[in-house]
């Protein structure tokens, strides 16, 4: 919160005035709040726009003479949301009915993903997908592409054009997959992955993720090859699925009878380490949870998807007891909404339904942390995104608590910060996001924002 020392005024220094919400650090869900705050941003020598100061407006403004300040009266500035697990090629299968995970994949997902061999199709979906994320206030995401290298190129080019911090990877699947998605040549699939890492990882704000779809759709040769690539490239991410659905768990046990558990398949392949993100992690035991914690792997919690597909409930209490780190994810298209507010609301519901317990009531700050600073920490990006601390990249959202009549009425009656944040979580959707700012540039102007924003 300390102001930057006096300096010569530069045109790329900007101020943003509104109520502020951020976190004391990435490890704890301790919220900081200013009812009248000032966020100061500027471009560094490397071209990245970062937070230079954050705190009370009256206390800070005197340190920045002639600073151009955009005032969002009656609004809240908060960190851009971080989505830990989402499938951009599944944009068009969201809200598709099915009897469970495996039938849903067979009837909807696989046929749609086959179309991503066409670069023009992939680029069009990537364009819509990224605009939809930003419309909902999501500024960083770890996303699956498809088995086609063209799907990665399309996504990366569209993310690069928007200056977004995004991570994706070619899906690895060399068995139990339909023609048009299955990697016919395992060695070639790994060579393609290596080439994509070289092409995209660390370029601008982009990152690459080694991406086995899930253990049953990869041979041991492919999984171990992916693990060797992960060892050669320690700064890339790893993403996959584990223990989402009981039928899937049984299938994994049949295919890998020598593994102690489904998770152990990835451990033996060298795919459990820092920057490894596994979606769902529902049907794990404490040995698995401790193994993930010890090796630095993390869980991406996808509550709307788990509820929609009937997969089960993430066990927050066991994860905390074992030290397993986690963050929230939409899992579109199995997930039912791009909205972080819908995801946070579902996470609260899931925690309340913990099997064999009275249930856990997650605090509003903890829910919000799971989708911002906590998710960033899970990605190894703490202090980079997901917060408004000095030094963080300037990706944030401007929220309008009066976006709907019910939100306005409920917000006016809130007696505490926690009560107000909870109302936003439960009642919010894309209408709440008035404005998304990426690297100091505005993406969207909401219907109520234009008349409320002014530059001083």
Buried (B, 14 or more C-beta within 10 A) or exposed (E): BEBBEEEEEEEEBBBBBBBBBBBEEBEEBEBBBBEEBBBBBBBEEEEBBBBBBBBBBEBBBEBBEEBEBBBBEBBBBBBBBBBBBBBBBBBBBBEBEBEBBBEBBEBBBBBBBBBBBBBEBBBEBBBBBBBBBBBBBBBBBBBBBBBBBBBBBBBBBBBBEBBBBBBBBBBBBBEBBEEBBBBEEBEEBBEBBBEBBEBBBEEBBBBBBBBBBBBBBBBBEBBBBBBEBBEEBEEBBBBBBBBBBBEBBEBBEEBBEEBBBBBBBBBBBBBBBEBBBBBBBBBBBEEBBBBBBEBBBBBBBBBBBBBBBEBBBBBBEBBEEBEBBBBBBBBBBBBBBBBBBBBBBBBBBBBBBBEEEEEBEBBBBBBBBBBBBBBBBBBBBBBBBBBBBBEBBBBBBBBBBBBBEEBEEBBEEBEEBEEBBBBBBBBBBBBBBBBBBBBBEEBBEBEBBEEBBEEE
